[in-house]
């Protein structure tokens, strides 16, 4: 069984360059997969990245390539 690296909301928001509030909104809208353990919410970076790529297609890849160029 594979070990999953889970990160918290602040870390995930920083990785996505959005505010924690935006991340909460995306959770409510079902854009971002998350894991709730009691009151604690954690994210798998690979799953979230995959979900956003599927949802936003070309737009996400363009932003990703812009960041690599900088």
C-alpha positions as CSV (number, residue, x, y, z in Angstrom):
1,X,0.0,0.0,0.0
2,X,1.3,3.4,-0.9
3,X,2.1,6.1,1.6
4,X,0.1,9.3,0.9
5,X,1.6,12.7,1.6
6,X,-1.2,14.8,3.1
7,X,-0.9,18.6,3.6
8,X,-3.0,21.1,5.5
9,X,-5.2,23.9,4.1
10,X,-2.5,26.6,4.5
11,X,0.1,24.5,2.7
12,X,-2.3,23.6,-0.1
13,X,-3.4,27.2,-0.6
14,X,0.2,28.3,-0.8
15,X,1.0,25.6,-3.4
16,X,-2.0,26.7,-5.5
17,X,-1.3,30.4,-5.0
18,X,-4.8,31.1,-3.7
19,X,-6.2,32.1,-0.3
20,X,-7.4,29.5,2.2
21,X,-10.9,31.0,1.7
22,X,-10.7,30.3,-2.0
23,X,-9.7,26.7,-1.3
24,X,-12.7,26.4,1.1
25,X,-15.0,27.6,-1.6
26,X,-13.5,25.1,-4.1
27,X,-14.1,22.4,-1.6
28,X,-17.8,23.3,-1.2
29,X,-18.2,23.4,-5.0
30,X,-16.5,20.0,-5.3
31,X,-13.6,21.2,-7.3
32,X,-10.9,20.0,-4.9
33,X,-10.8,16.5,-3.3
34,X,-10.0,16.4,0.4
35,X,-9.9,14.1,3.3
36,X,-11.7,14.9,6.6
37,X,-10.5,13.1,9.7
38,X,-12.7,14.3,12.5
39,X,-12.4,18.1,12.4
40,X,-9.1,18.0,10.5
41,X,-9.0,18.5,6.7
42,X,-6.1,17.3,4.7
43,X,-5.3,17.3,0.9
44,X,-3.3,15.0,-1.3
45,X,-1.3,17.3,-3.6
46,X,-1.3,14.9,-6.5
47,X,-5.1,14.3,-6.3
48,X,-5.8,18.0,-6.1
49,X,-3.5,18.8,-9.0
50,X,-5.1,16.1,-11.2
51,X,-8.6,17.3,-10.3
52,X,-7.8,20.9,-11.3
53,X,-6.1,19.8,-14.5
54,X,-9.2,17.7,-15.4
55,X,-11.6,20.6,-14.5
56,X,-9.6,23.5,-16.1
57,X,-7.8,21.7,-19.0
58,X,-5.9,24.0,-21.2
59,X,-6.0,27.0,-18.8
60,X,-4.3,25.1,-16.0
61,X,-1.5,23.9,-18.3
62,X,-0.9,27.5,-19.6
63,X,-0.5,28.8,-16.0
64,X,1.8,25.9,-15.2
65,X,4.1,26.6,-18.2
66,X,4.1,30.3,-17.3
67,X,5.4,29.5,-13.8
68,X,8.1,27.3,-15.3
69,X,9.3,30.1,-17.6
70,X,9.7,32.5,-14.6
